[in-house]
Amino acid sequence: DDSWAGGEHERAYVFPSIEYGWCGLHLDSEAVVDTLSLQNPTSAALLAAGYMNPTRPIVEAMLKWGSNGAFLGGALDANGWYGASGLITRHVPSLYRSRMLEIDEEAKKRAAEIAGIGGGDGPPSIATLSVLEWSRSEEKGEAEDAIHWSFHAKGLWIGESSSSSSSSPPLSSSPASTIQSPSPSFRGGGMRPFLTTAGSSNYNFRSVHRDLEVQAFIITSNPALRHTLSQEVVDLCANAKSVRICAEDKSLFQSLIIRPIARLVASVL
């Protein structure tokens, strides 16, 4: 394809990595955290996983991106375990959703602490890390249930963002203002990735400590490839929305059973 032709500054470089926690080999997870630590105000980062349960170092690294960062995972009906009939397996999607809600709550709390909420005329408006959930369904007919698509995308995308905000977002003194979490225009093509990953890792505890994972880091300045990656981000986020606490999440079952269990079994999710 002639569109890929170019000089020295339009090439793509591929760096393989491997993760085998059983043998103490953590090249991949360390590379992910090191890469995420290179954040700057003009770039954005999107990390996607079908089973969202990122390790603590990855969460810490992503939180530092603020409003220029986003996690993307599957909603309840997009989880691979959705619709399971087992006494335990039917609740697996809720365990992952609980983890996403915890990250979202931590992002808002961290932003509030940095902004020094507690004094002044009221809570300011703060830009935070986004936690997005993907969902897509199709109606089959009046007498049939809808078809729910499963979300299995995984990867990391880092690139320039046309809507990047300052690492110290302006604060509003309006008493009516609330904590918000605007994200870069992932849906509108405002992000032009120069780095992405392709491989088997879900960036969770299992991937780091239990499973054998292989991944490749791709770094490029090639305009055609960057355009393709930008469109990939747009397509991924087209059916995504910010995770929000609903009435079901506030139920006693979720609060007293699901959330504590999610923390206990985090090492196998």
TORTI-455445 format. One record per residue (C-alpha): residue number from 1; y, z, x. Coordinates in Angstrom, 3 decimals. Layout:
residues N
@marfi: NUM | v: Y | w: Z | u: X
...
//
This chain:
residues 269
@marfi: 1 | v: 0.000 | w: 0.000 | u: 0.000
@marfi: 2 | v: 3.272 | w: -1.147 | u: 1.614
@marfi: 3 | v: 5.168 | w: 1.687 | u: -0.051
@marfi: 4 | v: 3.475 | w: 4.064 | u: 2.377
@marfi: 5 | v: 4.589 | w: 2.159 | u: 5.441
@marfi: 6 | v: 7.217 | w: 3.867 | u: 7.527
@marfi: 7 | v: 8.252 | w: 5.120 | u: 10.900
@marfi: 8 | v: 7.763 | w: 8.382 | u: 12.690
@marfi: 9 | v: 9.767 | w: 10.314 | u: 10.077
@marfi: 10 | v: 7.823 | w: 9.016 | u: 7.067
@marfi: 11 | v: 4.343 | w: 10.152 | u: 7.958
@marfi: 12 | v: 2.155 | w: 12.784 | u: 6.332
@marfi: 13 | v: 0.387 | w: 15.423 | u: 8.393
@marfi: 14 | v: -2.766 | w: 17.169 | u: 7.219
@marfi: 15 | v: -3.860 | w: 20.544 | u: 8.573
@marfi: 16 | v: -7.260 | w: 21.892 | u: 7.440
@marfi: 17 | v: -7.888 | w: 25.597 | u: 6.907
@marfi: 18 | v: -10.866 | w: 27.730 | u: 5.977
@marfi: 19 | v: -11.470 | w: 31.133 | u: 4.385
@marfi: 20 | v: -14.697 | w: 33.112 | u: 4.758
@marfi: 21 | v: -13.976 | w: 36.769 | u: 4.106
@marfi: 22 | v: -17.570 | w: 37.867 | u: 4.631
@marfi: 23 | v: -17.155 | w: 36.952 | u: 8.313
@marfi: 24 | v: -13.616 | w: 38.242 | u: 8.627
@marfi: 25 | v: -12.213 | w: 34.710 | u: 8.743
@marfi: 26 | v: -8.877 | w: 34.562 | u: 6.882
@marfi: 27 | v: -7.164 | w: 31.481 | u: 8.309
@marfi: 28 | v: -6.301 | w: 30.031 | u: 4.900
@marfi: 29 | v: -4.821 | w: 33.087 | u: 3.185
@marfi: 30 | v: -2.810 | w: 33.949 | u: 6.292
@marfi: 31 | v: -1.488 | w: 30.381 | u: 6.438
@marfi: 32 | v: -0.468 | w: 30.558 | u: 2.761
@marfi: 33 | v: 1.431 | w: 33.833 | u: 3.232
@marfi: 34 | v: 3.068 | w: 32.604 | u: 6.458
@marfi: 35 | v: 4.135 | w: 29.391 | u: 4.710
@marfi: 36 | v: 5.597 | w: 31.292 | u: 1.762
@marfi: 37 | v: 7.540 | w: 33.521 | u: 4.157
@marfi: 38 | v: 9.656 | w: 30.516 | u: 5.200
@marfi: 39 | v: 11.692 | w: 30.520 | u: 1.978
@marfi: 40 | v: 15.354 | w: 29.496 | u: 1.936
@marfi: 41 | v: 18.038 | w: 29.197 | u: -0.801
@marfi: 42 | v: 17.735 | w: 25.407 | u: -1.108
@marfi: 43 | v: 13.953 | w: 25.245 | u: -1.628
@marfi: 44 | v: 11.547 | w: 26.159 | u: -4.406
@marfi: 45 | v: 7.878 | w: 27.134 | u: -4.484
@marfi: 46 | v: 5.241 | w: 26.728 | u: -7.175
@marfi: 47 | v: 1.792 | w: 28.319 | u: -6.846
@marfi: 48 | v: -0.843 | w: 27.406 | u: -9.439
@marfi: 49 | v: -4.322 | w: 28.799 | u: -10.056
@marfi: 50 | v: -6.687 | w: 28.456 | u: -12.971
@marfi: 51 | v: -7.639 | w: 32.118 | u: -12.639
@marfi: 52 | v: -4.416 | w: 33.935 | u: -11.794
@marfi: 53 | v: -5.114 | w: 37.078 | u: -9.789
@marfi: 54 | v: -3.194 | w: 36.592 | u: -6.521
@marfi: 55 | v: -3.651 | w: 38.976 | u: -3.625
@marfi: 56 | v: -0.972 | w: 41.536 | u: -2.862
@marfi: 57 | v: 0.396 | w: 39.688 | u: 0.220
@marfi: 58 | v: 0.833 | w: 36.510 | u: -1.844
@marfi: 59 | v: 2.584 | w: 38.377 | u: -4.670
@marfi: 60 | v: 4.951 | w: 40.029 | u: -2.180
@marfi: 61 | v: 5.698 | w: 36.683 | u: -0.531
@marfi: 62 | v: 6.344 | w: 34.954 | u: -3.858
@marfi: 63 | v: 8.610 | w: 37.750 | u: -5.138
@marfi: 64 | v: 10.970 | w: 37.037 | u: -2.244
@marfi: 65 | v: 11.597 | w: 33.535 | u: -3.636
@marfi: 66 | v: 13.297 | w: 35.035 | u: -6.681
@marfi: 67 | v: 14.343 | w: 32.442 | u: -9.251
@marfi: 68 | v: 13.306 | w: 29.658 | u: -6.860
@marfi: 69 | v: 9.634 | w: 30.598 | u: -7.190
@marfi: 70 | v: 7.045 | w: 30.367 | u: -9.931
@marfi: 71 | v: 3.417 | w: 31.227 | u: -10.605
@marfi: 72 | v: 1.559 | w: 28.874 | u: -12.945
@marfi: 73 | v: -1.679 | w: 29.970 | u: -14.619
@marfi: 74 | v: -3.675 | w: 29.287 | u: -17.752
@marfi: 75 | v: -2.826 | w: 30.843 | u: -21.113
@marfi: 76 | v: -5.517 | w: 32.653 | u: -23.104
@marfi: 77 | v: -6.718 | w: 29.459 | u: -24.785
@marfi: 78 | v: -6.659 | w: 27.517 | u: -21.486
@marfi: 79 | v: -8.895 | w: 29.945 | u: -19.622
@marfi: 80 | v: -12.369 | w: 28.674 | u: -18.799
@marfi: 81 | v: -13.858 | w: 31.740 | u: -20.530
@marfi: 82 | v: -11.949 | w: 31.160 | u: -23.763
@marfi: 83 | v: -14.277 | w: 31.140 | u: -26.759
@marfi: 84 | v: -17.098 | w: 32.978 | u: -24.984
@marfi: 85 | v: -19.258 | w: 34.964 | u: -27.399
@marfi: 86 | v: -20.469 | w: 37.701 | u: -25.063
@marfi: 87 | v: -19.401 | w: 41.287 | u: -25.621
@marfi: 88 | v: -17.701 | w: 41.339 | u: -22.215
@marfi: 89 | v: -17.056 | w: 37.672 | u: -21.411
@marfi: 90 | v: -14.959 | w: 37.153 | u: -24.528
@marfi: 91 | v: -12.343 | w: 39.469 | u: -23.007
@marfi: 92 | v: -12.168 | w: 37.766 | u: -19.594
@marfi: 93 | v: -9.133 | w: 35.593 | u: -20.553
@marfi: 94 | v: -7.270 | w: 38.771 | u: -21.555
@marfi: 95 | v: -7.980 | w: 40.294 | u: -18.133
@marfi: 96 | v: -6.283 | w: 37.375 | u: -16.386
@marfi: 97 | v: -3.395 | w: 37.394 | u: -18.850
@marfi: 98 | v: -2.940 | w: 41.103 | u: -18.191
@marfi: 99 | v: -2.583 | w: 40.315 | u: -14.488
@marfi: 100 | v: 0.069 | w: 37.672 | u: -15.196
@marfi: 101 | v: 2.026 | w: 40.081 | u: -17.368
@marfi: 102 | v: 1.936 | w: 42.709 | u: -14.611
@marfi: 103 | v: 3.386 | w: 40.240 | u: -12.101
@marfi: 104 | v: 6.084 | w: 39.221 | u: -14.578
@marfi: 105 | v: 7.013 | w: 42.858 | u: -15.213
@marfi: 106 | v: 7.077 | w: 43.595 | u: -11.487
@marfi: 107 | v: 9.351 | w: 40.593 | u: -10.848
@marfi: 108 | v: 11.857 | w: 41.805 | u: -13.427
@marfi: 109 | v: 11.699 | w: 45.374 | u: -12.130
@marfi: 110 | v: 12.181 | w: 44.235 | u: -8.532
@marfi: 111 | v: 15.189 | w: 42.113 | u: -9.488
@marfi: 112 | v: 16.699 | w: 45.008 | u: -11.422
@marfi: 113 | v: 16.284 | w: 47.354 | u: -8.448
@marfi: 114 | v: 17.894 | w: 44.876 | u: -6.070
@marfi: 115 | v: 20.814 | w: 44.391 | u: -8.448
@marfi: 116 | v: 21.255 | w: 48.139 | u: -8.791
@marfi: 117 | v: 20.828 | w: 48.370 | u: -12.532
@marfi: 118 | v: 21.591 | w: 51.831 | u: -13.826
@marfi: 119 | v: 25.317 | w: 51.950 | u: -13.369
@marfi: 120 | v: 28.219 | w: 49.951 | u: -14.699
@marfi: 121 | v: 28.810 | w: 48.746 | u: -18.220
@marfi: 122 | v: 25.301 | w: 47.521 | u: -18.914
@marfi: 123 | v: 22.310 | w: 45.576 | u: -17.552
@marfi: 124 | v: 23.326 | w: 42.390 | u: -15.753
@marfi: 125 | v: 21.777 | w: 38.959 | u: -16.146
@marfi: 126 | v: 19.315 | w: 38.475 | u: -13.306
@marfi: 127 | v: 17.345 | w: 35.462 | u: -12.126
@marfi: 128 | v: 13.733 | w: 36.394 | u: -11.350
@marfi: 129 | v: 10.494 | w: 34.835 | u: -10.212
@marfi: 130 | v: 8.968 | w: 32.858 | u: -13.091
@marfi: 131 | v: 5.432 | w: 33.450 | u: -14.341
@marfi: 132 | v: 4.356 | w: 30.441 | u: -16.402
@marfi: 133 | v: 1.282 | w: 29.966 | u: -18.575
@marfi: 134 | v: -0.162 | w: 26.540 | u: -19.394
@marfi: 135 | v: -1.574 | w: 25.682 | u: -22.802
@marfi: 136 | v: -2.501 | w: 22.444 | u: -24.538
@marfi: 137 | v: -4.415 | w: 21.880 | u: -27.747
@marfi: 138 | v: -5.180 | w: 18.985 | u: -30.095
@marfi: 139 | v: -5.959 | w: 19.112 | u: -33.778
@marfi: 140 | v: -9.354 | w: 17.634 | u: -34.676
@marfi: 141 | v: -8.964 | w: 17.636 | u: -38.443
@marfi: 142 | v: -8.371 | w: 19.852 | u: -41.424
@marfi: 143 | v: -11.912 | w: 21.234 | u: -41.466
@marfi: 144 | v: -12.310 | w: 21.575 | u: -37.719
@marfi: 145 | v: -10.882 | w: 23.880 | u: -35.112
@marfi: 146 | v: -8.365 | w: 22.596 | u: -32.593
@marfi: 147 | v: -9.533 | w: 21.378 | u: -29.184
@marfi: 148 | v: -8.178 | w: 23.618 | u: -26.414
@marfi: 149 | v: -7.811 | w: 22.137 | u: -22.952
@marfi: 150 | v: -8.835 | w: 24.272 | u: -19.955
@marfi: 151 | v: -6.477 | w: 24.774 | u: -17.016
@marfi: 152 | v: -8.066 | w: 24.452 | u: -13.591
@marfi: 153 | v: -5.160 | w: 23.252 | u: -11.455
@marfi: 154 | v: -4.721 | w: 25.009 | u: -8.140
@marfi: 155 | v: -2.370 | w: 24.485 | u: -5.259
@marfi: 156 | v: 0.938 | w: 25.238 | u: -3.605
@marfi: 157 | v: 4.037 | w: 23.049 | u: -3.748
@marfi: 158 | v: 7.170 | w: 23.743 | u: -1.683
@marfi: 159 | v: 10.194 | w: 21.496 | u: -1.594
@marfi: 160 | v: 13.904 | w: 20.973 | u: -1.991
@marfi: 161 | v: 15.251 | w: 21.971 | u: -5.372
@marfi: 162 | v: 18.321 | w: 20.403 | u: -6.935
@marfi: 163 | v: 18.721 | w: 23.502 | u: -9.109
@marfi: 164 | v: 18.108 | w: 26.185 | u: -6.493
@marfi: 165 | v: 20.211 | w: 29.269 | u: -6.965
@marfi: 166 | v: 21.596 | w: 31.725 | u: -4.486
@marfi: 167 | v: 19.348 | w: 34.524 | u: -3.330
@marfi: 168 | v: 22.014 | w: 36.876 | u: -4.714
@marfi: 169 | v: 22.606 | w: 35.618 | u: -8.265
@marfi: 170 | v: 25.912 | w: 36.465 | u: -9.936
@marfi: 171 | v: 25.833 | w: 39.540 | u: -12.133
@marfi: 172 | v: 27.331 | w: 39.752 | u: -15.593
@marfi: 173 | v: 29.126 | w: 42.874 | u: -16.748
@marfi: 174 | v: 28.555 | w: 42.082 | u: -20.410
@marfi: 175 | v: 26.746 | w: 44.939 | u: -22.197
@marfi: 176 | v: 24.854 | w: 42.400 | u: -24.282
@marfi: 177 | v: 23.392 | w: 40.546 | u: -21.316
@marfi: 178 | v: 19.714 | w: 40.932 | u: -20.489
@marfi: 179 | v: 17.351 | w: 40.224 | u: -17.639
@marfi: 180 | v: 16.561 | w: 36.526 | u: -17.601
@marfi: 181 | v: 14.219 | w: 34.442 | u: -15.504
@marfi: 182 | v: 15.552 | w: 30.900 | u: -15.117
@marfi: 183 | v: 13.488 | w: 28.734 | u: -12.801
@marfi: 184 | v: 14.258 | w: 25.524 | u: -10.941
@marfi: 185 | v: 13.817 | w: 22.370 | u: -13.019
@marfi: 186 | v: 10.089 | w: 21.980 | u: -12.312
@marfi: 187 | v: 9.782 | w: 20.073 | u: -15.604
@marfi: 188 | v: 12.658 | w: 17.711 | u: -14.891
@marfi: 189 | v: 11.750 | w: 16.521 | u: -11.429
@marfi: 190 | v: 14.348 | w: 18.723 | u: -9.752
@marfi: 191 | v: 11.852 | w: 19.738 | u: -7.075
@marfi: 192 | v: 10.946 | w: 17.293 | u: -4.274
@marfi: 193 | v: 7.945 | w: 18.779 | u: -2.426
@marfi: 194 | v: 7.551 | w: 18.216 | u: 1.278
@marfi: 195 | v: 4.518 | w: 20.511 | u: 1.461
@marfi: 196 | v: 1.474 | w: 20.891 | u: -0.744
@marfi: 197 | v: -2.120 | w: 22.050 | u: -0.522
@marfi: 198 | v: -5.387 | w: 20.622 | u: -1.765
@marfi: 199 | v: -8.617 | w: 22.559 | u: -1.790
@marfi: 200 | v: -10.854 | w: 25.097 | u: -3.462
@marfi: 201 | v: -8.903 | w: 28.364 | u: -3.169
@marfi: 202 | v: -7.643 | w: 30.214 | u: -6.254
@marfi: 203 | v: -5.524 | w: 32.499 | u: -4.019
@marfi: 204 | v: -7.201 | w: 35.548 | u: -5.549
@marfi: 205 | v: -9.314 | w: 38.425 | u: -4.250
@marfi: 206 | v: -12.568 | w: 36.478 | u: -4.634
@marfi: 207 | v: -11.219 | w: 33.532 | u: -2.652
@marfi: 208 | v: -10.007 | w: 35.780 | u: 0.173
@marfi: 209 | v: -12.852 | w: 38.270 | u: 0.422
@marfi: 210 | v: -15.962 | w: 36.916 | u: -1.280
@marfi: 211 | v: -16.110 | w: 33.117 | u: -1.436
@marfi: 212 | v: -16.127 | w: 30.322 | u: 1.101
@marfi: 213 | v: -12.964 | w: 28.247 | u: 0.634
@marfi: 214 | v: -11.686 | w: 25.107 | u: 2.352
@marfi: 215 | v: -8.148 | w: 23.810 | u: 1.958
@marfi: 216 | v: -5.772 | w: 21.299 | u: 3.512
@marfi: 217 | v: -2.025 | w: 21.711 | u: 4.022
@marfi: 218 | v: -0.134 | w: 18.427 | u: 3.647
@marfi: 219 | v: 3.375 | w: 18.138 | u: 5.098
@marfi: 220 | v: 5.349 | w: 14.939 | u: 4.649
@marfi: 221 | v: 8.757 | w: 13.289 | u: 4.713
@marfi: 222 | v: 7.407 | w: 10.077 | u: 3.171
@marfi: 223 | v: 9.628 | w: 9.229 | u: 0.141
@marfi: 224 | v: 6.797 | w: 7.641 | u: -1.862
@marfi: 225 | v: 4.469 | w: 10.599 | u: -1.373
@marfi: 226 | v: 7.213 | w: 13.120 | u: -2.123
@marfi: 227 | v: 8.009 | w: 11.263 | u: -5.345
@marfi: 228 | v: 4.340 | w: 11.421 | u: -6.305
@marfi: 229 | v: 4.214 | w: 15.154 | u: -5.602
@marfi: 230 | v: 7.400 | w: 15.682 | u: -7.614
@marfi: 231 | v: 5.851 | w: 13.923 | u: -10.598
@marfi: 232 | v: 2.715 | w: 16.010 | u: -10.145
@marfi: 233 | v: 4.788 | w: 19.185 | u: -10.523
@marfi: 234 | v: 6.488 | w: 17.762 | u: -13.629
@marfi: 235 | v: 3.130 | w: 16.908 | u: -15.208
@marfi: 236 | v: 1.699 | w: 20.349 | u: -14.418
@marfi: 237 | v: 4.649 | w: 22.154 | u: -15.992
@marfi: 238 | v: 4.990 | w: 19.883 | u: -19.022
@marfi: 239 | v: 2.783 | w: 22.177 | u: -21.120
@marfi: 240 | v: 3.845 | w: 25.446 | u: -19.517
@marfi: 241 | v: 6.110 | w: 28.201 | u: -20.795
@marfi: 242 | v: 7.163 | w: 31.608 | u: -19.537
@marfi: 243 | v: 4.594 | w: 34.315 | u: -20.168
@marfi: 244 | v: 5.911 | w: 36.797 | u: -22.720
@marfi: 245 | v: 4.582 | w: 40.045 | u: -24.153
@marfi: 246 | v: 3.455 | w: 39.512 | u: -27.738
@marfi: 247 | v: 2.394 | w: 41.944 | u: -30.450
@marfi: 248 | v: -1.243 | w: 41.739 | u: -29.379
@marfi: 249 | v: -0.339 | w: 42.762 | u: -25.826
@marfi: 250 | v: 1.187 | w: 45.969 | u: -27.178
@marfi: 251 | v: -1.947 | w: 46.988 | u: -29.076
@marfi: 252 | v: -3.793 | w: 50.169 | u: -28.118
@marfi: 253 | v: -6.848 | w: 48.104 | u: -27.168
@marfi: 254 | v: -4.838 | w: 46.085 | u: -24.657
@marfi: 255 | v: -2.952 | w: 49.097 | u: -23.305
@marfi: 256 | v: -5.847 | w: 51.564 | u: -23.100
@marfi: 257 | v: -8.793 | w: 49.246 | u: -22.417
@marfi: 258 | v: -7.886 | w: 45.779 | u: -21.101
@marfi: 259 | v: -5.145 | w: 46.677 | u: -18.609
@marfi: 260 | v: -7.019 | w: 49.561 | u: -16.937
@marfi: 261 | v: -10.187 | w: 47.439 | u: -16.741
@marfi: 262 | v: -8.226 | w: 44.519 | u: -15.272
@marfi: 263 | v: -7.070 | w: 46.777 | u: -12.439
@marfi: 264 | v: -10.588 | w: 48.141 | u: -11.852
@marfi: 265 | v: -12.267 | w: 44.724 | u: -11.691
@marfi: 266 | v: -9.490 | w: 42.913 | u: -9.828
@marfi: 267 | v: -11.821 | w: 42.460 | u: -6.860
@marfi: 268 | v: -14.202 | w: 40.267 | u: -8.847
@marfi: 269 | v: -11.679 | w: 38.224 | u: -10.832
//
